[in-house]
Each structure stands twice: as structure tokens, then as C-alpha cells.
Amino acid sequence: MAHADIDPAHPPKRRLGALVLIRDDAGRILLVKPTYRDGWILPGGGAHQGESIADAAARELLEETGLVRRLTHYLVLDQVPASDDGTSAEGLNVVCDGGDQLSAEEAKAVIVPEAAAGELCAVRWVPPKDLDKYAQPYQARRIRAALAVLEHDAAHSLLTLGEPVGA
């Protein structure tokens, strides 16, 4: 999600993104539709100065979907070059594992909270086979890479000073 504390005329030299891959019991992926760009994306946004990836991802997930999750593992790290026109910084996006799949009832209850309505206009549960219909190609590739890690049960621990988050 975009943040008011970031000056678009002077973006940071490197942005640290904290994203969350959440699935329902049918294996569909939760995507959100931003108002400020084309395509659908994973819930998440930029970590604030001094904020851990786990805390940033959990905060963004709550702000954008109302979901509360304890995030302790990441699936993939995706480096994004700065835009050619200088309007967006180089970035590192960490896709966190959203944990257990949501039940059909839990998934049905996910909506864009009123406080996020200025930045998001919808949420959608998308089957992996339909990612290309919703997400930009690089976003779909990122999500598929994260799903491949999940398939191999190979999520990586988020660490702070060498200690697992939440330990």
C-alpha cells in the first residue's frame, strides 16, 4: 500500500516490500486491486524504517484485508529494479507465508476495510491457473515462485539477529 510518509517526488533509494501469500481451502490466492496501478497484487506494502518484515507484512495484511496472521516464514525474495523514469525506487519484495489456508467461510468474509478504500477497491480469490488474467506478468511469476516453494514445504524462517521471529 502507498504511504503518506513517502514523498513521491523523492522516493527512497531502495524500498523494502512485505507481501503475504494467503490461500483458501480451494487453493485460490488472495489478491487485492489497488486504485493507483493496473492489475491485482498480493496484500502488502512497504516496511517502515525500523519495522521488521514480519511486522510490516502483518500490519499491511490487517490494513488491507482485516486478516490477522502471525508471519514467521518467507517464501521468496524478489528484486525489482528502479523504474527508468525515476518515479519508483529499486526494491526488494519479501513474500511471506500466510500460514494455514482459510476455510471457505473465512475466505468469504475477507473484504477491503473501509480505512483502505482509498487505496484498494476490491479483493478476489484467484485460482493459480488464472493468475495471468489478473496480475501483471512479473507479479504472476512472483506468486508462482512462492507457490512452488510451498509445494516443496521449503519456506524460510524470518530471522532477527539470527533468531527466528516469534521465538
OpenMM code with the backbone's topology and positions (N, CA, C; nanometers):
from openmm import Vec3, app, unit

residues = "MET ALA HIS ALA ASP ILE ASP PRO ALA HIS PRO PRO LYS ARG ARG LEU GLY ALA LEU VAL LEU ILE ARG ASP ASP ALA GLY ARG ILE LEU LEU VAL LYS PRO THR TYR ARG ASP GLY TRP ILE LEU PRO GLY GLY GLY ALA HIS GLN GLY GLU SER ILE ALA ASP ALA ALA ALA ARG GLU LEU LEU GLU GLU THR GLY LEU VAL ARG ARG LEU THR HIS TYR LEU VAL LEU ASP GLN VAL PRO ALA SER ASP ASP GLY THR SER ALA GLU GLY LEU ASN VAL VAL CYS ASP GLY GLY ASP GLN LEU SER ALA GLU GLU ALA LYS ALA VAL ILE VAL PRO GLU ALA ALA ALA GLY GLU LEU CYS ALA VAL ARG TRP VAL PRO PRO LYS ASP LEU ASP LYS TYR ALA GLN PRO TYR GLN ALA ARG ARG ILE ARG ALA ALA LEU ALA VAL LEU GLU HIS ASP ALA ALA HIS SER LEU LEU THR LEU GLY GLU PRO VAL GLY ALA".split()
positions = [
    Vec3(0.0841, -0.1167, 0.0000),
    Vec3(0.0000, 0.0000, 0.0000),
    Vec3(0.0890, 0.1234, 0.0000),
    Vec3(0.0502, 0.2283, -0.0684),
    Vec3(0.1246, 0.3532, -0.0675),
    Vec3(0.1115, 0.4173, 0.0702),
    Vec3(0.2122, 0.4933, 0.1109),
    Vec3(0.2085, 0.5538, 0.2436),
    Vec3(0.2286, 0.7040, 0.2349),
    Vec3(0.1583, 0.7758, 0.3211),
    Vec3(0.1639, 0.9207, 0.3215),
    Vec3(0.3016, 0.9715, 0.3636),
    Vec3(0.3816, 0.8907, 0.4352),
    Vec3(0.5115, 0.9367, 0.4823),
    Vec3(0.6217, 0.9254, 0.3770),
    Vec3(0.5881, 0.8783, 0.2564),
    Vec3(0.6854, 0.8684, 0.1482),
    Vec3(0.6556, 0.9780, 0.0470),
    Vec3(0.7560, 1.0621, 0.0197),
    Vec3(0.7417, 1.1725, -0.0759),
    Vec3(0.7604, 1.1165, -0.2166),
    Vec3(0.6530, 1.1137, -0.3008),
    Vec3(0.6658, 1.0573, -0.4351),
    Vec3(0.7689, 1.1290, -0.5219),
    Vec3(0.7963, 1.2555, -0.4933),
    Vec3(0.8961, 1.3305, -0.5697),
    Vec3(1.0379, 1.2892, -0.5312),
    Vec3(1.0540, 1.2304, -0.4125),
    Vec3(1.1853, 1.1865, -0.3638),
    Vec3(1.1723, 1.0480, -0.3002),
    Vec3(1.1498, 0.9461, -0.3839),
    Vec3(1.1336, 0.8123, -0.3279),
    Vec3(1.2635, 0.7637, -0.2643),
    Vec3(1.2547, 0.6697, -0.1710),
    Vec3(1.3775, 0.6158, -0.1115),
    Vec3(1.4610, 0.5468, -0.2191),
    Vec3(1.5900, 0.5320, -0.1930),
    Vec3(1.6777, 0.4687, -0.2912),
    Vec3(1.6464, 0.3208, -0.3069),
    Vec3(1.6000, 0.2589, -0.2006),
    Vec3(1.5610, 0.1183, -0.2073),
    Vec3(1.4391, 0.0991, -0.1173),
    Vec3(1.3389, 0.0334, -0.1717),
    Vec3(1.2137, 0.0083, -0.0997),
    Vec3(1.2131, -0.1373, -0.0534),
    Vec3(1.1670, -0.1603, 0.0679),
    Vec3(1.1559, -0.2952, 0.1216),
    Vec3(1.0074, -0.3288, 0.1324),
    Vec3(0.9629, -0.4196, 0.0465),
    Vec3(0.8222, -0.4583, 0.0431),
    Vec3(0.7977, -0.5852, 0.1227),
    Vec3(0.6867, -0.5881, 0.1933),
    Vec3(0.6467, -0.7032, 0.2738),
    Vec3(0.5097, -0.7484, 0.2240),
    Vec3(0.5059, -0.8624, 0.1558),
    Vec3(0.3838, -0.9138, 0.0939),
    Vec3(0.3443, -1.0444, 0.1606),
    Vec3(0.2173, -1.0822, 0.1445),
    Vec3(0.1688, -1.2046, 0.2088),
    Vec3(0.0919, -1.2895, 0.1083),
    Vec3(0.1292, -1.4166, 0.1012),
    Vec3(0.0568, -1.5135, 0.0198),
    Vec3(-0.0404, -1.5864, 0.1114),
    Vec3(-0.1697, -1.5648, 0.0878),
    Vec3(-0.2777, -1.6277, 0.1635),
    Vec3(-0.3571, -1.7133, 0.0662),
    Vec3(-0.3906, -1.8354, 0.1074),
    Vec3(-0.4719, -1.9244, 0.0233),
    Vec3(-0.5956, -1.9694, 0.1006),
    Vec3(-0.6989, -2.0021, 0.0236),
    Vec3(-0.8180, -2.0595, 0.0860),
    Vec3(-0.8124, -2.2112, 0.0717),
    Vec3(-0.9125, -2.2789, 0.1260),
    Vec3(-0.9086, -2.4256, 0.1261),
    Vec3(-0.9288, -2.4866, -0.0127),
    Vec3(-0.9605, -2.4025, -0.1126),
    Vec3(-0.9688, -2.4490, -0.2514),
    Vec3(-0.8369, -2.4232, -0.3255),
    Vec3(-0.7366, -2.3669, -0.2552),
    Vec3(-0.6072, -2.3391, -0.3161),
    Vec3(-0.6002, -2.2074, -0.3909),
    Vec3(-0.7070, -2.1272, -0.3834),
    Vec3(-0.7060, -1.9974, -0.4506),
    Vec3(-0.6214, -1.8984, -0.3703),
    Vec3(-0.5693, -1.7984, -0.4394),
    Vec3(-0.4803, -1.6993, -0.3809),
    Vec3(-0.5560, -1.5685, -0.3627),
    Vec3(-0.5357, -1.5056, -0.2480),
    Vec3(-0.5978, -1.3772, -0.2212),
    Vec3(-0.5184, -1.2661, -0.2893),
    Vec3(-0.5856, -1.1911, -0.3767),
    Vec3(-0.5272, -1.0746, -0.4420),
    Vec3(-0.6103, -0.9524, -0.4080),
    Vec3(-0.5447, -0.8372, -0.4091),
    Vec3(-0.6125, -0.7097, -0.3862),
    Vec3(-0.5956, -0.6231, -0.5101),
    Vec3(-0.6920, -0.5355, -0.5350),
    Vec3(-0.6916, -0.4473, -0.6517),
    Vec3(-0.6627, -0.3051, -0.6064),
    Vec3(-0.5407, -0.2560, -0.6338),
    Vec3(-0.5093, -0.1184, -0.5959),
    Vec3(-0.5792, -0.0173, -0.6860),
    Vec3(-0.6046, 0.0998, -0.6321),
    Vec3(-0.6647, 0.2076, -0.7102),
    Vec3(-0.5590, 0.2867, -0.7861),
    Vec3(-0.4322, 0.2706, -0.7512),
    Vec3(-0.3249, 0.3532, -0.8050),
    Vec3(-0.2400, 0.2849, -0.9122),
    Vec3(-0.2748, 0.1619, -0.9533),
    Vec3(-0.1995, 0.0920, -1.0577),
    Vec3(-0.2872, -0.0132, -1.1222),
    Vec3(-0.2431, -0.0619, -1.2370),
    Vec3(-0.3153, -0.1674, -1.3068),
    Vec3(-0.2838, -0.3030, -1.2453),
    Vec3(-0.3769, -0.3937, -1.2568),
    Vec3(-0.3561, -0.5316, -1.2139),
    Vec3(-0.3848, -0.5543, -1.0672),
    Vec3(-0.3853, -0.6803, -1.0331),
    Vec3(-0.4091, -0.7265, -0.8967),
    Vec3(-0.2764, -0.7691, -0.8364),
    Vec3(-0.2633, -0.7549, -0.7046),
    Vec3(-0.1374, -0.7838, -0.6368),
    Vec3(-0.1642, -0.8587, -0.5065),
    Vec3(-0.0578, -0.9157, -0.4508),
    Vec3(-0.0686, -0.9747, -0.3182),
    Vec3(-0.0875, -0.8635, -0.2156),
    Vec3(-0.1580, -0.8907, -0.1064),
    Vec3(-0.1664, -0.7908, 0.0003),
    Vec3(-0.0263, -0.7607, 0.0534),
    Vec3(-0.0028, -0.6360, 0.0850),
    Vec3(0.1265, -0.5979, 0.1406),
    Vec3(0.1632, -0.4571, 0.1029),
    Vec3(0.2822, -0.4176, 0.1436),
    Vec3(0.3297, -0.2835, 0.1142),
    Vec3(0.4676, -0.2626, 0.1719),
    Vec3(0.5076, -0.1383, 0.1779),
    Vec3(0.6415, -0.1042, 0.2227),
    Vec3(0.6580, -0.1107, 0.3731),
    Vec3(0.7720, -0.1654, 0.4135),
    Vec3(0.8077, -0.1653, 0.5559),
    Vec3(0.8535, -0.0249, 0.5940),
    Vec3(0.8127, 0.0182, 0.7110),
    Vec3(0.8569, 0.1471, 0.7626),
    Vec3(0.9991, 0.1345, 0.8159),
    Vec3(1.0680, 0.2464, 0.8284),
    Vec3(1.2026, 0.2484, 0.8846),
    Vec3(1.2007, 0.1786, 1.0207),
    Vec3(1.2879, 0.0796, 1.0393),
    Vec3(1.2995, 0.0094, 1.1670),
    Vec3(1.1960, -0.0995, 1.1905),
    Vec3(1.1029, -0.1186, 1.0981),
    Vec3(0.9974, -0.2193, 1.1137),
    Vec3(1.0452, -0.3524, 1.0552),
    Vec3(1.0218, -0.4612, 1.1259),
    Vec3(1.0616, -0.5924, 1.0751),
    Vec3(0.9715, -0.6330, 0.9590),
    Vec3(1.0222, -0.7238, 0.8760),
    Vec3(0.9429, -0.7762, 0.7648),
    Vec3(0.8158, -0.8408, 0.8181),
    Vec3(0.8282, -0.9224, 0.9225),
    Vec3(0.7116, -0.9915, 0.9784),
    Vec3(0.6068, -0.8917, 1.0263),
    Vec3(0.6511, -0.7885, 1.0964),
    Vec3(0.5565, -0.6882, 1.1470),
    Vec3(0.4953, -0.6072, 1.0329),
    Vec3(0.5767, -0.5703, 0.9351),
    Vec3(0.5251, -0.4924, 0.8217),
    Vec3(0.4227, -0.5730, 0.7431),
    Vec3(0.4538, -0.6994, 0.7158),
    Vec3(0.3613, -0.7836, 0.6393),
    Vec3(0.2313, -0.8041, 0.7162),
    Vec3(0.2407, -0.8300, 0.8461),
    Vec3(0.1199, -0.8498, 0.9279),
    Vec3(0.0370, -0.7219, 0.9344),
    Vec3(0.1041, -0.6063, 0.9485),
    Vec3(0.0338, -0.4776, 0.9530),
    Vec3(-0.0391, -0.4514, 0.8221),
    Vec3(0.0314, -0.4701, 0.7107),
    Vec3(-0.0288, -0.4456, 0.5799),
    Vec3(-0.1459, -0.5410, 0.5536),
    Vec3(-0.1285, -0.6672, 0.5905),
    Vec3(-0.2362, -0.7650, 0.5726),
    Vec3(-0.3599, -0.7226, 0.6502),
    Vec3(-0.3416, -0.6801, 0.7733),
    Vec3(-0.4540, -0.6333, 0.8547),
    Vec3(-0.5175, -0.5087, 0.7931),
    Vec3(-0.4351, -0.4119, 0.7529),
    Vec3(-0.4877, -0.2874, 0.6950),
    Vec3(-0.5656, -0.3127, 0.5666),
    Vec3(-0.5190, -0.4073, 0.4858),
    Vec3(-0.5775, -0.4272, 0.3531),
    Vec3(-0.6885, -0.5314, 0.3474),
    Vec3(-0.6942, -0.6208, 0.4460),
    Vec3(-0.7922, -0.7298, 0.4389),
    Vec3(-0.8658, -0.7554, 0.5700),
    Vec3(-0.8172, -0.7001, 0.6792),
    Vec3(-0.8751, -0.7294, 0.8100),
    Vec3(-0.8257, -0.8605, 0.8694),
    Vec3(-0.7407, -0.9334, 0.7969),
    Vec3(-0.6901, -1.0619, 0.8463),
    Vec3(-0.5743, -1.0415, 0.9436),
    Vec3(-0.5750, -1.1205, 1.0499),
    Vec3(-0.4674, -1.1192, 1.1479),
    Vec3(-0.3941, -1.2520, 1.1363),
    Vec3(-0.2637, -1.2443, 1.1068),
    Vec3(-0.1807, -1.3649, 1.0927),
    Vec3(-0.0469, -1.3426, 1.1594),
    Vec3(0.0047, -1.4468, 1.2196),
    Vec3(0.1408, -1.4453, 1.2733),
    Vec3(0.2311, -1.4963, 1.1614),
    Vec3(0.3200, -1.4111, 1.1140),
    Vec3(0.4043, -1.4443, 0.9999),
    Vec3(0.5460, -1.4729, 1.0488),
    Vec3(0.5933, -1.5935, 1.0210),
    Vec3(0.7236, -1.6354, 1.0701),
    Vec3(0.8165, -1.6854, 0.9599),
    Vec3(0.7632, -1.7050, 0.8389),
    Vec3(0.8426, -1.7594, 0.7291),
    Vec3(0.8199, -1.6797, 0.6003),
    Vec3(0.9222, -1.6815, 0.5171),
    Vec3(0.9062, -1.6209, 0.3851),
    Vec3(0.9257, -1.7284, 0.2793),
    Vec3(0.8704, -1.6998, 0.1631),
    Vec3(0.8744, -1.7957, 0.0529),
    Vec3(0.9757, -1.7563, -0.0542),
    Vec3(0.9716, -1.6322, -0.0971),
    Vec3(1.0652, -1.5841, -0.1989),
    Vec3(1.1024, -1.4389, -0.1708),
    Vec3(1.2183, -1.4013, -0.2247),
    Vec3(1.2670, -1.2639, -0.2211),
    Vec3(1.2820, -1.2210, -0.3661),
    Vec3(1.2142, -1.1128, -0.4046),
    Vec3(1.2112, -1.0687, -0.5433),
    Vec3(1.2698, -0.9285, -0.5529),
    Vec3(1.3781, -0.9144, -0.6293),
    Vec3(1.4393, -0.7837, -0.6503),
    Vec3(1.3757, -0.7175, -0.7717),
    Vec3(1.3381, -0.5904, -0.7564),
    Vec3(1.2733, -0.5140, -0.8625),
    Vec3(1.3606, -0.3915, -0.8915),
    Vec3(1.4056, -0.3750, -1.0163),
    Vec3(1.4881, -0.2581, -1.0481),
    Vec3(1.4069, -0.1285, -1.0397),
    Vec3(1.4784, -0.0183, -1.0227),
    Vec3(1.4135, 0.1135, -1.0234),
    Vec3(1.3528, 0.1373, -1.1608),
    Vec3(1.2469, 0.2168, -1.1633),
    Vec3(1.1850, 0.2487, -1.2924),
    Vec3(1.2774, 0.3391, -1.3734),
    Vec3(1.2681, 0.3282, -1.5047),
    Vec3(1.3513, 0.4087, -1.5940),
    Vec3(1.3247, 0.5579, -1.5791),
    Vec3(1.2004, 0.5933, -1.5452),
    Vec3(1.1664, 0.7352, -1.5337),
    Vec3(1.1958, 0.7925, -1.3946),
    Vec3(1.2468, 0.7100, -1.3041),
    Vec3(1.2852, 0.7575, -1.1716),
    Vec3(1.1713, 0.7755, -1.0741),
    Vec3(1.0514, 0.7307, -1.1100),
    Vec3(0.9361, 0.7503, -1.0209),
    Vec3(0.9224, 0.6413, -0.9146),
    Vec3(0.9918, 0.5293, -0.9315),
    Vec3(0.9879, 0.4276, -0.8266),
    Vec3(1.1277, 0.3723, -0.8040),
    Vec3(1.1549, 0.3481, -0.6771),
    Vec3(1.2868, 0.3039, -0.6347),
    Vec3(1.3081, 0.1560, -0.6632),
    Vec3(1.4338, 0.1190, -0.6654),
    Vec3(1.4693, -0.0227, -0.6660),
    Vec3(1.4059, -0.0833, -0.5415),
    Vec3(1.3669, -0.2089, -0.5510),
    Vec3(1.3024, -0.2678, -0.4348),
    Vec3(1.3356, -0.4133, -0.4135),
    Vec3(1.3203, -0.4544, -0.2908),
    Vec3(1.3263, -0.5942, -0.2525),
    Vec3(1.1901, -0.6274, -0.1948),
    Vec3(1.1240, -0.7270, -0.2519),
    Vec3(0.9924, -0.7682, -0.2041),
    Vec3(1.0030, -0.9071, -0.1434),
    Vec3(0.9648, -0.9175, -0.0172),
    Vec3(0.9672, -1.0425, 0.0555),
    Vec3(0.8239, -1.0952, 0.0600),
    Vec3(0.8018, -1.2142, 0.0022),
    Vec3(0.6689, -1.2747, 0.0056),
    Vec3(0.6649, -1.3696, 0.1245),
    Vec3(0.5832, -1.3333, 0.2238),
    Vec3(0.5701, -1.4129, 0.3453),
    Vec3(0.4626, -1.5202, 0.3292),
    Vec3(0.4829, -1.6293, 0.3989),
    Vec3(0.3862, -1.7385, 0.4016),
    Vec3(0.2734, -1.7003, 0.4965),
    Vec3(0.1516, -1.6924, 0.4435),
    Vec3(0.0364, -1.6543, 0.5236),
    Vec3(-0.0150, -1.7636, 0.6149),
    Vec3(0.0497, -1.8775, 0.6155),
    Vec3(0.0127, -1.9843, 0.7083),
    Vec3(-0.1009, -2.0702, 0.6580),
    Vec3(-0.1732, -2.1285, 0.7521),
    Vec3(-0.2816, -2.2213, 0.7192),
    Vec3(-0.3816, -2.1584, 0.6229),
    Vec3(-0.4359, -2.2425, 0.5377),
    Vec3(-0.5356, -2.1964, 0.4427),
    Vec3(-0.6626, -2.1540, 0.5163),
    Vec3(-0.7298, -2.0536, 0.4628),
    Vec3(-0.8555, -2.0088, 0.5200),
    Vec3(-0.9678, -2.1022, 0.4778),
    Vec3(-1.0622, -2.1231, 0.5664),
    Vec3(-1.1805, -2.2010, 0.5308),
    Vec3(-1.2642, -2.1203, 0.4330),
    Vec3(-1.3596, -2.1859, 0.3690),
    Vec3(-1.4482, -2.1169, 0.2746),
    Vec3(-1.5210, -2.0019, 0.3435),
    Vec3(-1.5638, -2.0233, 0.4679),
    Vec3(-1.6349, -1.9181, 0.5416),
    Vec3(-1.5429, -1.8012, 0.5726),
    Vec3(-1.4190, -1.8303, 0.6147),
    Vec3(-1.3234, -1.7232, 0.6434),
    Vec3(-1.2908, -1.6451, 0.5162),
    Vec3(-1.2700, -1.7170, 0.4067),
    Vec3(-1.2358, -1.6522, 0.2800),
    Vec3(-1.3490, -1.5617, 0.2321),
    Vec3(-1.4699, -1.6075, 0.2469),
    Vec3(-1.5868, -1.5307, 0.2020),
    Vec3(-1.5995, -1.3992, 0.2797),
    Vec3(-1.5510, -1.3975, 0.4036),
    Vec3(-1.5644, -1.2802, 0.4892),
    Vec3(-1.4580, -1.1729, 0.4623),
    Vec3(-1.3559, -1.2038, 0.3822),
    Vec3(-1.2490, -1.1072, 0.3565),
    Vec3(-1.2996, -0.9972, 0.2631),
    Vec3(-1.2847, -0.8742, 0.3088),
    Vec3(-1.3245, -0.7572, 0.2299),
    Vec3(-1.2177, -0.6495, 0.2459),
    Vec3(-1.2254, -0.5458, 0.1632),
    Vec3(-1.1385, -0.4300, 0.1811),
    Vec3(-1.1959, -0.3486, 0.2968),
    Vec3(-1.1196, -0.3322, 0.4052),
    Vec3(-1.1682, -0.2490, 0.5152),
    Vec3(-1.1915, -0.1049, 0.4695),
    Vec3(-1.2845, -0.0397, 0.5320),
    Vec3(-1.3201, 0.0972, 0.4940),
    Vec3(-1.1993, 0.1907, 0.4943),
    Vec3(-1.1087, 0.1728, 0.5897),
    Vec3(-0.9911, 0.2591, 0.6002),
    Vec3(-0.8976, 0.2439, 0.4800),
    Vec3(-0.9050, 0.1321, 0.4081),
    Vec3(-0.8175, 0.1083, 0.2925),
    Vec3(-0.8856, 0.1391, 0.1597),
    Vec3(-1.0092, 0.1853, 0.1633),
    Vec3(-1.0872, 0.2049, 0.0403),
    Vec3(-1.0259, 0.3083, -0.0540),
    Vec3(-0.9452, 0.3992, -0.0050),
    Vec3(-0.8807, 0.4962, -0.0926),
    Vec3(-0.7695, 0.4358, -0.1764),
    Vec3(-0.7131, 0.3245, -0.1297),
    Vec3(-0.6006, 0.2628, -0.1995),
    Vec3(-0.6341, 0.1293, -0.2635),
    Vec3(-0.7384, 0.0643, -0.2145),
    Vec3(-0.7812, -0.0647, -0.2689),
    Vec3(-0.9288, -0.0585, -0.3015),
    Vec3(-0.9669, -0.1227, -0.4131),
    Vec3(-1.1085, -0.1195, -0.4493),
    Vec3(-1.1739, -0.2572, -0.4441),
    Vec3(-1.0948, -0.3649, -0.4280),
    Vec3(-1.1547, -0.4983, -0.4252),
    Vec3(-1.0543, -0.6023, -0.3770),
    Vec3(-1.1090, -0.7153, -0.3324),
    Vec3(-1.0294, -0.8355, -0.3060),
    Vec3(-1.0889, -0.9465, -0.3915),
    Vec3(-1.0062, -1.0441, -0.4251),
    Vec3(-1.0536, -1.1546, -0.5082),
    Vec3(-0.9704, -1.2783, -0.4780),
    Vec3(-1.0376, -1.3931, -0.4768),
    Vec3(-0.9710, -1.5219, -0.4627),
    Vec3(-0.9512, -1.5785, -0.6022),
    Vec3(-0.8255, -1.5974, -0.6414),
    Vec3(-0.7913, -1.6344, -0.7785),
    Vec3(-0.7241, -1.7719, -0.7813),
    Vec3(-0.7769, -1.8634, -0.8642),
    Vec3(-0.7083, -1.9921, -0.8811),
    Vec3(-0.5717, -1.9680, -0.9465),
    Vec3(-0.4694, -2.0442, -0.9078),
    Vec3(-0.3371, -2.0248, -0.9679),
    Vec3(-0.3381, -2.0263, -1.1208),
    Vec3(-0.4222, -2.1086, -1.1810),
    Vec3(-0.4267, -2.1164, -1.3280),
    Vec3(-0.4762, -1.9864, -1.3913),
    Vec3(-0.5414, -1.9006, -1.3144),
    Vec3(-0.5967, -1.7756, -1.3669),
    Vec3(-0.5131, -1.6516, -1.3319),
    Vec3(-0.3953, -1.6702, -1.2741),
    Vec3(-0.3142, -1.5557, -1.2327),
    Vec3(-0.2883, -1.4573, -1.3466),
    Vec3(-0.2618, -1.5099, -1.4660),
    Vec3(-0.2301, -1.4212, -1.5786),
    Vec3(-0.3463, -1.3319, -1.6191),
    Vec3(-0.4680, -1.3684, -1.5833),
    Vec3(-0.5847, -1.2858, -1.6148),
    Vec3(-0.5947, -1.1645, -1.5224),
    Vec3(-0.5297, -1.1707, -1.4077),
    Vec3(-0.5449, -1.0668, -1.3061),
    Vec3(-0.4165, -0.9888, -1.2773),
    Vec3(-0.3072, -1.0593, -1.2649),
    Vec3(-0.1814, -0.9971, -1.2229),
    Vec3(-0.0933, -0.9618, -1.3421),
    Vec3(-0.0126, -0.8577, -1.3246),
    Vec3(0.0895, -0.8254, -1.4236),
    Vec3(0.1828, -0.9465, -1.4344),
    Vec3(0.2475, -0.9669, -1.5498),
    Vec3(0.3322, -1.0859, -1.5671),
    Vec3(0.4361, -1.1065, -1.4566),
    Vec3(0.5041, -0.9998, -1.4139),
    Vec3(0.6057, -1.0172, -1.3098),
    Vec3(0.5426, -1.0549, -1.1756),
    Vec3(0.4228, -1.0034, -1.1508),
    Vec3(0.3522, -1.0394, -1.0264),
    Vec3(0.3118, -1.1867, -1.0298),
    Vec3(0.2598, -1.2321, -1.1446),
    Vec3(0.2187, -1.3724, -1.1578),
    Vec3(0.3395, -1.4650, -1.1409),
    Vec3(0.4541, -1.4263, -1.1991),
    Vec3(0.5755, -1.5086, -1.1837),
    Vec3(0.6177, -1.5155, -1.0374),
    Vec3(0.6105, -1.4031, -0.9670),
    Vec3(0.6471, -1.3985, -0.8247),
    Vec3(0.5569, -1.4926, -0.7443),
    Vec3(0.4281, -1.4880, -0.7715),
    Vec3(0.3333, -1.5718, -0.6980),
    Vec3(0.3564, -1.7191, -0.7291),
    Vec3(0.3806, -1.7506, -0.8552),
    Vec3(0.4068, -1.8913, -0.8922),
    Vec3(0.5337, -1.9433, -0.8248),
    Vec3(0.6358, -1.8593, -0.8155),
    Vec3(0.7594, -1.8995, -0.7482),
    Vec3(0.7327, -1.9268, -0.6003),
    Vec3(0.6508, -1.8429, -0.5375),
    Vec3(0.6161, -1.8640, -0.3967),
    Vec3(0.5354, -1.9921, -0.3786),
    Vec3(0.4422, -2.0183, -0.4707),
    Vec3(0.3644, -2.1421, -0.4634),
    Vec3(0.4535, -2.2651, -0.4793),
    Vec3(0.5549, -2.2556, -0.5647),
    Vec3(0.6476, -2.3680, -0.5842),
    Vec3(0.7233, -2.3984, -0.4552),
    Vec3(0.7610, -2.2951, -0.3820),
    Vec3(0.8286, -2.3157, -0.2536),
    Vec3(0.7336, -2.3864, -0.1564),
    Vec3(0.6076, -2.3427, -0.1529),
    Vec3(0.5091, -2.4072, -0.0654),
    Vec3(0.4897, -2.5542, -0.1016),
    Vec3(0.4864, -2.5835, -0.2304),
    Vec3(0.4678, -2.7221, -0.2754),
    Vec3(0.5789, -2.8132, -0.2255),
    Vec3(0.6986, -2.7579, -0.2086),
    Vec3(0.8127, -2.8357, -0.1615),
    Vec3(0.8331, -2.8217, -0.0108),
    Vec3(0.7368, -2.7573, 0.0571),
    Vec3(0.7445, -2.7381, 0.2020),
    Vec3(0.8809, -2.6812, 0.2411),
    Vec3(0.9223, -2.5767, 0.1695),
    Vec3(1.0568, -2.5237, 0.1857),
    Vec3(1.0594, -2.3765, 0.2250),
    Vec3(0.9602, -2.3306, 0.3015),
    Vec3(0.9588, -2.1912, 0.3465),
    Vec3(1.0814, -2.1647, 0.4332),
    Vec3(1.1283, -2.0402, 0.4312),
    Vec3(1.2480, -1.9999, 0.5033),
    Vec3(1.2079, -1.9184, 0.6260),
    Vec3(1.2768, -1.9397, 0.7360),
    Vec3(1.2469, -1.8651, 0.8578),
    Vec3(1.2842, -1.7183, 0.8422),
    Vec3(1.1976, -1.6315, 0.8915),
    Vec3(1.2319, -1.4904, 0.9053),
    Vec3(1.3135, -1.4804, 1.0340),
    Vec3(1.4269, -1.4124, 1.0283),
    Vec3(1.5155, -1.4004, 1.1425),
    Vec3(1.5351, -1.2551, 1.1813),
    Vec3(1.5587, -1.2314, 1.3090),
    Vec3(1.6027, -1.1021, 1.3584),
    Vec3(1.7270, -1.1297, 1.4424),
    Vec3(1.8389, -1.0757, 1.3995),
    Vec3(1.9667, -1.1006, 1.4635),
    Vec3(1.9939, -1.2489, 1.4820),
    Vec3(1.9574, -1.3268, 1.3798),
    Vec3(1.9828, -1.4703, 1.3799),
    Vec3(1.8825, -1.5548, 1.4544),
    Vec3(1.7864, -1.4911, 1.5177),
    Vec3(1.6835, -1.5640, 1.5936),
    Vec3(1.5556, -1.5683, 1.5137),
    Vec3(1.4869, -1.6833, 1.5122),
    Vec3(1.3583, -1.6906, 1.4422),
    Vec3(1.2581, -1.5901, 1.5002),
    Vec3(1.1834, -1.5259, 1.4127),
    Vec3(1.0806, -1.4316, 1.4559),
    Vec3(0.9808, -1.5044, 1.5450),
    Vec3(0.9438, -1.4427, 1.6552),
    Vec3(0.8452, -1.5019, 1.7460),
    Vec3(0.9039, -1.6022, 1.8438),
    Vec3(1.0361, -1.6217, 1.8407),
    Vec3(1.0985, -1.7188, 1.9325),
    Vec3(1.1090, -1.6631, 2.0718),
] * unit.nanometer
topology = app.Topology()
chain = topology.addChain("A")
for resn in residues:
    res = topology.addResidue(resn, chain)
    for name in ("N", "CA", "C"):
        topology.addAtom(name, app.Element.getBySymbol(name[0]), res)
